[in-house]
């Protein structure tokens, strides 16, 4: 996937994806903290986890 290595602004698309992955991880962790304190948060946990898995699957493809 060569399009991941194209520049987009000050960074490459792969680097932007890594930042988005960190945000998805933060969302999942916030949802988990809400679940563990019995304040809901199941949707946040599910969305954050799903986005993290998708970003990892997309960004783990090696460049040729």
N, C-alpha and C positions, 0 to 999 in steps of 0.2 A: 504494500500500500504506500505508494510514493507520495500520495497527497497528504499524508500525515507529516511529512518532512518539509512541506512548503511553508515559507514564512507568512505570518498573519500578524501584522503590526510589529511590535518589538520582539516577538517570540515565534517559534514554529507552532504549528497546529498541535503537535504531540505535547508540547509543553502546556498549551492552554488546556488540553485534555487532562493532563496531570493535575492542574489546578482545580478543574471541575471535579475530578475524582476526590480531591481532598475536601471539597465542599460537600460532596455526597457522603463522604465518611463522617464529616461533622454532623450532617443532618441525621444520619443513622445513629450516631452516638447520642445526640440530643433526644431522639425518639426513644432510644433504649433507656436513657435516664428517666424519661417520663413514664415509661412502662414500669421500671423498677420502683418508682415512687408512687405507683398506683394513681397516676394522673392521666391515663390514656396514652397517647403517643404511638399507638400501633400503626397508624397510617404513615407517620413520619419515619418510623423504623423500616417499614416495608418499602417505602419510596426510596429512602436513602440506600438501603441494601441493594435494591434492584438497580439503581443508577450506578452504584459502585461496581457491581458485577458487570454491567454493560460497558462501563469505561475500561475496566481491566481487560475484558475480552477484546475490546477494540484496540486498546493501546499496546497490548502485549504482542501484537503482530510485529515481527522483526522487519526492519527496512532492508531492502535488497541491495 
